[in-house]
Amino acid sequence: MKLRELKGLGCPVIGKCSVAEILDEANARSLIAAYADECCVPDAVPQREMYLAMELAGMLTCFGAYVDGELVGFVSVIVSVMPHHGKLVATVESLYAAPEYRDRGAGIGLMGVAERHAEESGCVCLTYTARVGSRLETVLALRAGCERSHEMYTKWLK
């Protein structure tokens, strides 16, 4: 049974999904646009073939949050060897929960499955990036076990 078929009485049901399952959802385009707007990513256009290739190579794993069969959030996690550490690390590539489902646990649930996936994959750490001043930055600052370790700066070139 697919996650979208599970009914959670208004509560998020979260689990592993394929890239195609997420991108092919009827509301995927609107969720991705809201994610891009919130993260200040201009002209976000998911590169389906790249995501599929990374998934096939075992580098990318996605999880979806569904409420009564509707996709309300997603997280994608990349696992790779960090060359200067020589160890497996996980990076949250994308994380988004629709605002109306954040207080119902969709965002925290997605973070939890990403963290479990990283741990089960043998990673030494999981990194997140969050836009300065965003709700995610606030959540990460308060999340047990998370520490601010680096600053990230973006210089848009085009």
C-alpha positions as a Markdown table, in Angstrom:
| # | Residue | x | y | z |
|---|---|---|---|---|
| 1 | Met | 0.0 | 0.0 | 0.0 |
| 2 | Lys | 1.3 | 3.4 | -0.9 |
| 3 | Leu | 1.7 | 6.2 | 1.7 |
| 4 | Arg | -0.8 | 8.3 | -0.1 |
| 5 | Glu | -3.4 | 5.6 | 0.4 |
| 6 | Leu | -3.0 | 5.6 | 4.2 |
| 7 | Lys | -5.4 | 7.6 | 6.2 |
| 8 | Gly | -4.1 | 9.2 | 9.4 |
| 9 | Leu | -7.2 | 11.0 | 10.7 |
| 10 | Gly | -5.6 | 14.4 | 9.8 |
| 11 | Cys | -2.2 | 13.4 | 11.2 |
| 12 | Pro | 0.8 | 13.2 | 8.9 |
| 13 | Val | 1.9 | 9.7 | 7.8 |
| 14 | Ile | 5.6 | 9.9 | 6.9 |
| 15 | Gly | 7.7 | 7.4 | 5.0 |
| 16 | Lys | 10.1 | 6.6 | 2.3 |
| 17 | Cys | 9.0 | 7.6 | -1.2 |
| 18 | Ser | 10.6 | 7.5 | -4.6 |
| 19 | Val | 11.6 | 10.7 | -6.4 |
| 20 | Ala | 8.9 | 10.0 | -9.0 |
| 21 | Glu | 6.2 | 9.5 | -6.3 |
| 22 | Ile | 6.9 | 12.9 | -4.9 |
| 23 | Leu | 7.4 | 14.8 | -8.3 |
| 24 | Asp | 4.3 | 13.1 | -9.8 |
| 25 | Glu | 1.9 | 14.2 | -7.0 |
| 26 | Ala | -0.8 | 16.5 | -8.2 |
| 27 | Asn | 0.2 | 19.3 | -5.8 |
| 28 | Ala | 4.0 | 18.8 | -6.2 |
| 29 | Arg | 4.4 | 21.9 | -8.3 |
| 30 | Ser | 2.7 | 24.1 | -5.8 |
| 31 | Leu | 4.6 | 22.6 | -2.8 |
| 32 | Ile | 8.0 | 23.1 | -4.7 |
| 33 | Ala | 7.1 | 26.7 | -5.5 |
| 34 | Ala | 6.2 | 27.4 | -1.9 |
| 35 | Tyr | 9.5 | 25.7 | -0.8 |
| 36 | Ala | 11.5 | 27.8 | -3.3 |
| 37 | Asp | 9.8 | 31.0 | -2.2 |
| 38 | Glu | 10.4 | 30.3 | 1.5 |
| 39 | Cys | 14.0 | 29.4 | 0.9 |
| 40 | Cys | 14.6 | 32.4 | -1.5 |
| 41 | Val | 15.6 | 30.1 | -4.4 |
| 42 | Pro | 14.9 | 31.9 | -7.6 |
| 43 | Asp | 13.5 | 29.8 | -10.5 |
| 44 | Ala | 13.6 | 26.5 | -8.7 |
| 45 | Val | 13.1 | 23.7 | -11.3 |
| 46 | Pro | 13.8 | 20.2 | -9.9 |
| 47 | Gln | 16.1 | 18.3 | -12.3 |
| 48 | Arg | 14.1 | 15.1 | -12.5 |
| 49 | Glu | 16.7 | 13.1 | -14.4 |
| 50 | Met | 19.4 | 14.1 | -12.0 |
| 51 | Tyr | 17.3 | 13.2 | -9.0 |
| 52 | Leu | 16.4 | 9.9 | -10.5 |
| 53 | Ala | 20.1 | 9.1 | -11.3 |
| 54 | Met | 21.2 | 10.0 | -7.8 |
| 55 | Glu | 18.4 | 7.8 | -6.4 |
| 56 | Leu | 19.4 | 4.9 | -8.7 |
| 57 | Ala | 23.0 | 5.3 | -7.5 |
| 58 | Gly | 21.9 | 5.0 | -3.9 |
| 59 | Met | 23.0 | 8.5 | -3.1 |
| 60 | Leu | 19.5 | 10.1 | -2.7 |
| 61 | Thr | 16.6 | 9.0 | -0.5 |
| 62 | Cys | 13.3 | 10.9 | -0.3 |
| 63 | Phe | 10.6 | 10.8 | 2.3 |
| 64 | Gly | 7.1 | 12.2 | 2.1 |
| 65 | Ala | 4.5 | 13.4 | 4.6 |
| 66 | Tyr | 0.9 | 12.7 | 3.6 |
| 67 | Val | -2.3 | 13.8 | 5.3 |
| 68 | Asp | -5.4 | 12.0 | 4.2 |
| 69 | Gly | -3.7 | 10.9 | 1.0 |
| 70 | Glu | -2.3 | 14.4 | 0.1 |
| 71 | Leu | 1.4 | 15.2 | 0.0 |
| 72 | Val | 2.0 | 18.0 | 2.5 |
| 73 | Gly | 5.8 | 17.8 | 2.8 |
| 74 | Phe | 9.0 | 16.2 | 1.7 |
| 75 | Val | 12.7 | 15.8 | 2.6 |
| 76 | Ser | 15.5 | 14.5 | 0.4 |
| 77 | Val | 18.7 | 13.3 | 1.9 |
| 78 | Ile | 22.0 | 12.9 | 0.0 |
| 79 | Val | 24.5 | 10.4 | 1.5 |
| 80 | Ser | 28.1 | 10.5 | 0.3 |
| 81 | Val | 31.7 | 10.4 | 1.4 |
| 82 | Met | 33.0 | 13.8 | 2.3 |
| 83 | Pro | 36.5 | 13.8 | 0.6 |
| 84 | His | 38.2 | 15.9 | 3.3 |
| 85 | His | 36.7 | 13.7 | 6.1 |
| 86 | Gly | 36.9 | 10.4 | 4.4 |
| 87 | Lys | 33.7 | 9.4 | 6.1 |
| 88 | Leu | 30.0 | 9.1 | 5.1 |
| 89 | Val | 28.0 | 12.3 | 5.7 |
| 90 | Ala | 24.4 | 13.0 | 5.0 |
| 91 | Thr | 23.0 | 16.3 | 3.8 |
| 92 | Val | 19.4 | 17.4 | 3.8 |
| 93 | Glu | 19.1 | 18.6 | 0.2 |
| 94 | Ser | 15.5 | 19.8 | 0.5 |
| 95 | Leu | 13.1 | 20.0 | 3.4 |
| 96 | Tyr | 9.6 | 21.4 | 3.3 |
| 97 | Ala | 6.3 | 21.0 | 5.2 |
| 98 | Ala | 3.3 | 23.1 | 4.2 |
| 99 | Pro | 2.7 | 25.7 | 6.9 |
| 100 | Glu | -0.7 | 24.4 | 7.9 |
| 101 | Tyr | 0.7 | 21.0 | 8.8 |
| 102 | Arg | 3.9 | 22.1 | 10.7 |
| 103 | Asp | 2.0 | 22.2 | 14.0 |
| 104 | Arg | 0.7 | 18.7 | 13.3 |
| 105 | Gly | 4.2 | 17.3 | 13.2 |
| 106 | Ala | 4.9 | 17.1 | 9.5 |
| 107 | Gly | 8.2 | 19.1 | 9.6 |
| 108 | Ile | 9.6 | 17.5 | 12.8 |
| 109 | Gly | 8.5 | 14.1 | 11.5 |
| 110 | Leu | 10.4 | 14.6 | 8.3 |
| 111 | Met | 13.5 | 15.7 | 10.2 |
| 112 | Gly | 13.2 | 12.6 | 12.3 |
| 113 | Val | 13.1 | 10.2 | 9.4 |
| 114 | Ala | 16.1 | 12.1 | 7.7 |
| 115 | Glu | 18.1 | 11.8 | 10.9 |
| 116 | Arg | 17.3 | 8.1 | 11.3 |
| 117 | His | 18.2 | 7.4 | 7.7 |
| 118 | Ala | 21.5 | 9.1 | 8.1 |
| 119 | Glu | 22.3 | 7.2 | 11.2 |
| 120 | Glu | 21.2 | 3.8 | 9.7 |
| 121 | Ser | 23.3 | 4.6 | 6.6 |
| 122 | Gly | 26.4 | 4.9 | 8.9 |
| 123 | Cys | 26.9 | 8.6 | 8.5 |
| 124 | Val | 28.9 | 10.5 | 11.1 |
| 125 | Cys | 26.7 | 13.6 | 10.7 |
| 126 | Leu | 23.7 | 15.1 | 9.1 |
| 127 | Thr | 23.9 | 18.7 | 7.8 |
| 128 | Tyr | 21.0 | 21.1 | 7.3 |
| 129 | Thr | 21.0 | 24.5 | 5.7 |
| 130 | Ala | 18.4 | 27.1 | 6.7 |
| 131 | Arg | 17.7 | 30.6 | 5.4 |
| 132 | Val | 18.7 | 33.2 | 7.9 |
| 133 | Gly | 15.6 | 34.2 | 9.9 |
| 134 | Ser | 13.5 | 31.3 | 8.7 |
| 135 | Arg | 11.3 | 29.1 | 10.9 |
| 136 | Leu | 13.7 | 26.2 | 10.1 |
| 137 | Glu | 16.6 | 28.2 | 11.5 |
| 138 | Thr | 14.7 | 28.6 | 14.7 |
| 139 | Val | 13.7 | 25.0 | 14.9 |
| 140 | Leu | 17.2 | 23.8 | 14.3 |
| 141 | Ala | 18.6 | 26.1 | 16.9 |
| 142 | Leu | 16.3 | 24.5 | 19.5 |
| 143 | Arg | 16.6 | 20.9 | 18.2 |
| 144 | Ala | 18.4 | 18.6 | 20.6 |
| 145 | Gly | 21.7 | 17.5 | 19.2 |
| 146 | Cys | 21.9 | 20.2 | 16.5 |
| 147 | Glu | 24.6 | 22.7 | 16.8 |
| 148 | Arg | 25.5 | 25.7 | 14.6 |
| 149 | Ser | 28.8 | 24.8 | 13.1 |
| 150 | His | 29.2 | 26.8 | 9.9 |
| 151 | Glu | 28.0 | 29.9 | 8.2 |
| 152 | Met | 26.9 | 29.6 | 4.6 |
| 153 | Tyr | 26.9 | 32.5 | 2.2 |
| 154 | Thr | 25.3 | 32.6 | -1.2 |
| 155 | Lys | 26.5 | 34.7 | -4.1 |
| 156 | Trp | 24.1 | 34.4 | -7.0 |
| 157 | Leu | 26.0 | 34.6 | -10.3 |
| 158 | Lys | 23.1 | 34.7 | -12.7 |
